[in-house]
Amino acid sequence: MKLRVENMADEHGQKWDRCLADTAVKTVTGLGVGVVFSVLFFKRRTWPISFGSGLGLGMGYANCQHDFRSPYLIHGRMVKVRTRCSVCERFLT
């Protein structure tokens, strides 16, 4: 498992990959919700589909902006193991 990024280009590429994947998932989810609402509630009109897709695209864009504007944000990949002290019955970090 690779825990450390070797250079800034790799880190920037990973941010772009996360950004595009997150935006695609949110846009497709918004599209799906828009289709369901269009069929069930709005007599097959197209505006719920556009609205849902736009919401998903906007949320993805906002997340990308936040990710690129916070260069020191560390995405957690490690789990800290806590051990229990047998003498004092507390967790040690």
Secondary structure, DSSP 8 states (H G I E B T S, - for coil): ---S--SHHHHHHHHHHHHHHHHHHHHHHHHHHHHHHHHHTSTT-SHHHHHHHHHHHHHHHHHHHHHHH-TT----------EE-TTT--EE-
